[in-house]
């Protein structure tokens, strides 16, 4: 049986909220209750085994950061029990754990001491930490002069180079350029593959699904769902869609769209259908052509294309990586054509998503959304979204009886 590295039982965290500072003073002096209880967490229970990733998802204010602070030992629960076996390294609020007056190098020594590293081990790891952070001469400048991206670089370099048993990351990777984000993603993948336990909080469901096998969804401090990441993420995204009432492309920019430095970028997305949106009919061939550029011919690029219906429902997805095609490399400009010989869609307007991915299809270099990219027209009203190959066969009830087919399920009809 797999070993449980993290165990939480009925975790609750209650903060006292005062209307004014004088209410706090009055409560202390007079013994009269002048506060309101804010329940950041209520009865959260889960276990996490070694060598796996657990995603913590939920809206802002759902209690995710509070839970991770408890697991990291930064704050204590009001009630409940938490056990974490082994060493823990965390990247929570950017700059947390750093002394602003100390240099980056001095903060490495400080953090290493808090994590229990001896001088010999620190001396061996110091060059690797500095090299990974890529801070150059800033490593000997005060941390208070760092940008948020530089603080993230230093924090991530320390947390991952000290070989922790448990790594806790709270949305830190949303800061920084695309180059360093990819570098961090590769390091996280090696950490989990090497037997480390990852607790990862992010609003980027694409990253969550790649790093984690299981997910915990928190809603208003309560445990809404816990289980396989694909199931929990699907429930969470359905909740967000129903709450916003807007198609996915209108719900804000993704992390990929916010990158300040892209190593590869999409330069054109074209379809063979006439007009805009391009118009097709069921059974016709459809072609999507993607043009892209890379900073270096050594960069390896996979291309992904997704099709969503007008209400944001995911209809189909294609990827050169999952089709086991080699990545694009050896040049700085490419054109790739996706051909669908017979379109199975029967009607509707569809949005196109185009992605440029790294060699492992984990990091997103660039993403473009083309709202109402194409339309499938029909001369008559058609039910459903797709046409499926099928056969109707008559059944001889006299010889077959009313039993379900072998291995099948007999359904009861509601009247």
C-alpha positions in Angstrom: 0.0 0.0 0.0 1.3 3.5 -0.9 2.5 5.5 2.0 0.5 8.6 3.1 2.8 11.6 3.4 0.1 14.2 4.1 -2.9 13.5 6.3 -5.6 16.0 7.3 -8.6 15.3 9.5 -11.5 17.7 10.0 -9.3 20.8 9.6 -11.0 24.1 10.6 -9.5 27.6 10.6 -11.4 30.5 12.2 -10.3 34.1 12.1 -11.6 36.8 14.3 -12.9 39.8 12.4 -13.2 43.2 14.1 -15.1 46.2 12.8 -12.5 48.6 14.1 -9.3 48.4 16.1 -11.2 49.8 19.1 -13.4 46.7 19.1 -10.4 44.6 19.6 -9.2 46.7 22.5 -12.7 46.8 24.1 -12.9 43.0 23.9 -9.5 42.6 25.6 -10.3 45.2 28.4 -14.0 44.6 29.0 -14.3 40.9 28.2 -17.2 41.6 25.9 -17.3 39.9 22.6 -16.9 42.4 19.8 -15.8 40.2 16.9 -17.3 38.0 14.3 -15.9 34.6 13.4 -14.8 34.1 9.8 -14.5 30.4 8.9 -11.7 30.1 6.3 -11.8 26.3 6.5 -14.5 23.9 7.7 -13.9 20.2 8.3 -11.5 19.5 5.4 -10.3 15.9 5.3 -7.9 14.2 2.9 -4.8 12.0 2.5 -2.0 12.2 -0.1 0.4 9.4 -0.9 4.1 9.7 -1.7 5.1 10.4 -5.4 1.8 12.0 -6.5 0.5 15.5 -7.0 -2.7 16.8 -5.4 -4.3 19.9 -6.9 -6.1 22.4 -4.7 -8.7 24.3 -6.9 -11.4 26.8 -6.1 -12.3 30.4 -6.5 -10.5 33.2 -4.8 -11.4 33.2 -1.1 -12.3 29.5 -1.1 -9.6 28.7 1.6 -6.9 27.3 -0.7 -4.0 29.5 0.6 -5.2 29.0 4.2 -5.0 25.2 3.8 -1.6 25.3 2.2 -0.3 27.6 5.0 -1.5 25.0 7.6 0.2 22.2 5.7 3.4 24.2 5.4 3.4 24.8 9.1 3.1 28.6 8.8 -0.2 28.7 10.7 -2.0 26.3 13.0 -5.6 25.0 12.5 -8.2 26.1 14.9 -9.3 22.5 15.2 -8.6 19.2 13.5 -5.4 17.3 12.9 -2.7 17.6 10.2 0.3 15.3 9.7 3.1 15.9 7.2 5.9 13.3 7.1 9.4 14.4 5.9 10.8 17.8 4.9 8.5 20.4 3.5 9.4 23.3 1.1 6.8 25.8 0.1 6.4 28.7 -2.3 3.4 30.7 -1.0 3.1 34.5 -1.2 5.9 35.8 -3.3 8.8 36.9 -1.0 7.4 35.0 2.0 10.3 33.5 4.0 12.7 36.1 2.7 14.3 38.9 4.8 14.0 42.0 2.6 17.2 43.6 4.0 19.3 40.4 3.3 20.8 39.6 -0.1 19.6 36.7 -2.2 22.7 34.7 -1.2 22.0 35.4 2.5 18.4 34.4 2.2 19.5 31.1 0.7 21.6 30.5 3.8 18.6 31.5 6.0 16.1 29.3 4.3 18.5 26.3 4.2 19.0 26.6 7.9 15.2 26.6 8.5 14.9 23.5 6.3 17.6 21.7 8.3 20.5 21.7 5.8 23.9 21.5 7.3 26.8 23.7 6.1 28.4 20.9 4.0 25.1 20.2 2.1 24.4 23.9 1.6 27.9 24.5 0.2 27.3 21.7 -2.3 23.9 23.0 -3.3 24.5 26.7 -3.3 26.0 26.9 -6.9 23.0 25.0 -8.3 20.5 27.2 -6.5 22.2 30.3 -7.8 22.5 28.9 -11.3 18.9 27.9 -11.5 17.6 31.3 -10.3 19.6 33.1 -13.1 19.7 36.2 -10.9 23.3 37.1 -11.9 24.7 40.0 -9.9 21.4 40.5 -8.2 22.1 37.4 -6.0 24.3 39.7 -3.9 21.7 42.6 -3.7 19.0 43.0 -1.1 15.8 41.1 -1.8 13.8 44.3 -1.3 15.2 45.5 -4.6 13.8 42.4 -6.5 10.8 42.3 -8.7 8.1 39.8 -8.0 9.4 37.6 -10.9 12.9 37.7 -9.4 11.6 36.8 -6.0 9.8 33.8 -7.5 12.9 32.7 -9.2 14.9 32.6 -6.0 12.1 31.0 -4.0 11.5 28.3 -6.6 15.3 27.6 -6.9 15.6 27.2 -3.1 12.5 25.1 -2.7 13.3 22.6 -5.4 17.1 22.3 -4.9 16.9 21.3 -1.2 15.3 17.9 -2.2 12.1 18.2 0.0 9.8 15.3 0.5 6.8 17.6 0.0 6.7 20.6 -2.3 3.9 23.2 -1.8 3.3 25.7 -4.6 0.5 28.4 -4.4 0.0 30.1 -7.7 3.6 31.4 -7.8 4.2 30.3 -11.4 1.7 32.8 -12.7 4.5 35.4 -12.2 7.4 35.6 -14.5 8.1 35.1 -18.2 7.4 32.1 -20.3 11.0 31.0 -20.5 11.3 30.6 -16.7 7.8 29.2 -16.3 8.8 26.3 -18.7 12.0 25.8 -16.7 9.9 25.5 -13.5 7.4 23.1 -15.1 10.2 20.8 -16.2 11.6 20.8 -12.6 8.2 20.1 -11.1 7.7 17.2 -13.5 11.1 15.7 -12.5 10.3 16.2 -8.8 7.0 14.2 -9.0 8.5 11.5 -11.3 11.4 11.2 -8.8 9.0 10.3 -6.0 8.3 13.7 -4.5 4.8 14.7 -3.2 3.4 17.9 -4.8 0.6 20.1 -3.4 -0.2 22.5 -6.2 -2.7 25.4 -6.2 -3.4 27.0 -9.5 -6.3 28.5 -11.6 -4.7 27.0 -14.7 -6.5 23.7 -15.1 -4.2 22.6 -18.0 -1.2 22.6 -15.6 -3.2 21.1 -12.8 -4.3 18.2 -15.0 -0.7 17.5 -16.0 1.0 17.5 -12.6 -1.7 16.0 -10.4 -3.6 12.7 -10.3 -6.1 13.9 -7.7 -7.7 17.2 -6.9 -9.4 18.8 -4.0 -12.1 21.4 -4.7 -12.7 24.0 -2.0 -15.8 26.1 -2.0 -16.4 28.7 0.7 -14.0 26.9 3.0 -15.7 23.6 2.6 -14.6 20.4 0.8 -16.8 20.4 -2.3 -15.1 17.4 -4.1 -12.1 15.1 -3.8 -11.1 12.5 -6.4 -9.4 11.9 -9.7 -8.2 15.2 -11.2 -10.2 14.8 -14.5 -13.5 14.3 -12.6 -13.0 17.1 -10.1 -11.7 19.6 -12.7 -14.7 18.8 -15.0 -17.1 19.5 -12.1 -15.3 22.7 -11.1 -15.3 24.0 -14.7 -19.0 23.2 -15.1 -19.6 25.2 -11.9 -17.7 28.2 -13.2 -19.4 28.0 -16.6 -22.9 27.9 -15.0 -21.9 30.7 -12.7 -20.5 33.1 -15.3 -23.0 32.3 -18.0 -20.4 33.2 -20.6 -18.4 31.1 -23.1 -15.0 30.0 -22.0 -13.1 32.5 -24.2 -14.8 35.4 -22.5 -13.9 34.4 -18.9 -10.5 36.2 -18.8 -7.1 35.7 -20.2 -5.1 32.5 -19.6 -1.7 32.3 -18.1 -0.3 31.7 -21.6 -1.9 34.9 -22.9 -0.3 36.9 -20.1 3.2 35.8 -20.7 5.6 38.7 -21.3 8.1 36.6 -23.2 7.1 33.9 -25.6 9.7 31.5 -27.0 7.3 30.6 -29.8 4.2 32.4 -31.1 1.3 31.7 -33.4 1.4 34.0 -36.4 -1.7 32.9 -38.4 -4.7 30.5 -38.1 -6.5 29.9 -41.4 -9.4 27.7 -42.5 -10.3 26.4 -46.0 -14.0 27.3 -45.8 -15.3 30.4 -47.5 -16.1 33.5 -45.6 -15.9 34.3 -41.9 -17.0 32.3 -40.2 -16.1 29.5 -42.5 -19.2 27.4 -43.5 -19.2 23.6 -43.8 -21.7 20.8 -44.0 -21.7 17.5 -42.3 -19.4 15.0 -44.0 -17.3 17.7 -45.8 -13.6 17.9 -45.3 -12.3 20.7 -43.0 -8.7 22.0 -43.0 -7.1 24.2 -40.3 -3.7 25.7 -41.1 -1.5 27.0 -38.3 1.6 29.2 -38.9 4.0 29.8 -36.1 7.5 31.2 -35.3 10.1 30.2 -32.8 13.0 32.1 -31.3 15.4 29.3 -31.9 15.5 26.4 -34.4 16.5 24.1 -31.5 13.1 24.7 -29.8 10.8 21.7 -30.0 7.1 22.6 -30.6 3.9 20.6 -30.6 0.7 22.0 -32.0 -2.8 21.5 -30.4 -6.2 22.4 -31.8 -9.4 22.4 -29.8 -13.0 22.8 -31.0 -15.7 24.2 -28.6 -19.4 24.8 -29.2 -20.8 28.2 -28.8 -21.8 27.5 -25.2 -18.2 26.5 -24.3 -18.7 22.7 -24.4 -15.5 20.9 -25.4 -16.3 19.1 -28.6 -13.0 17.7 -29.9 -9.2 18.2 -29.4 -6.2 17.3 -31.5 -2.5 17.3 -30.7 0.6 16.3 -32.5 2.0 15.1 -29.2 -0.9 12.7 -28.4 -0.9 11.5 -32.0 2.8 10.6 -31.4 4.1 12.9 -34.2 7.6 14.3 -33.7 7.7 17.9 -32.6 8.6 20.7 -35.0 12.2 21.8 -34.8 15.1 22.8 -37.0 13.7 26.1 -38.2 12.2 29.3 -36.9 9.1 29.4 -39.1 6.5 26.6 -39.6 3.2 25.8 -41.2 1.2 22.8 -40.2 -2.1 21.6 -41.6 -4.8 19.7 -39.6 -7.2 17.8 -41.9 -10.5 16.3 -40.8 -11.7 14.2 -43.8 -15.3 13.9 -42.9 -16.8 16.4 -40.4 -19.2 14.6 -38.1 -20.8 17.8 -36.7 -24.3 18.4 -37.9 -25.0 22.0 -37.0 -23.9 25.0 -34.9 -21.3 27.7 -34.4 -17.9 26.7 -33.1 -14.9 28.3 -31.5 -11.3 27.3 -32.4 -8.5 27.1 -29.8 -4.9 26.8 -31.1 -2.0 26.0 -28.8 1.8 25.9 -29.2 3.2 23.4 -26.6 6.7 22.3 -25.6 8.2 18.9 -26.3 6.2 17.2 -23.4 3.0 19.1 -24.3 3.1 20.5 -20.8 4.1 24.1 -21.1 2.0 26.4 -23.3 4.1 28.8 -25.4 1.2 30.6 -27.0 -2.5 30.3 -27.4 -5.0 31.9 -29.7 -8.8 31.8 -29.5 -10.8 32.3 -32.7 -14.5 32.9 -31.6 -17.1 31.6 -34.1 -14.3 30.3 -36.3 -16.6 28.1 -38.4 -20.2 27.1 -38.8 -21.8 23.9 -39.7 -25.0 24.5 -41.8 -27.9 22.1 -42.4 -30.9 22.4 -44.7 -33.2 21.0 -42.0 -33.3 21.0 -38.3 -31.0 18.3 -36.8 -31.0 17.1 -33.3 -27.8 16.7 -31.4 -24.3 17.9 -32.2 -22.7 15.0 -34.1 -23.7 12.3 -36.4 -22.6 8.8 -35.3 -22.4 5.6 -37.4 -25.1 3.3 -36.3 -27.3 0.3 -37.2 -30.9 -0.5 -36.3 -31.6 -4.3 -36.1 -35.0 -5.9 -35.5 -35.3 -8.1 -32.5 -37.5 -11.3 -32.5 -39.1 -11.0 -29.1 -40.6 -14.5 -29.3 -37.1 -16.1 -29.5 -35.1 -13.4 -27.6 -37.4 -12.7 -24.8 -37.3 -9.5 -22.9 -33.9 -9.9 -21.3 -31.1 -7.4 -21.9 -28.4 -8.3 -24.4 -25.6 -10.5 -23.0 -23.5 -8.4 -20.6 -25.8 -5.5 -21.0 -28.0 -3.5 -18.7 -31.8 -3.7 -18.8 -33.1 -0.2 -18.3 -36.3 0.8 -16.6 -38.5 3.3 -18.3 -39.9 6.1 -16.2 -43.5 7.1 -16.9 
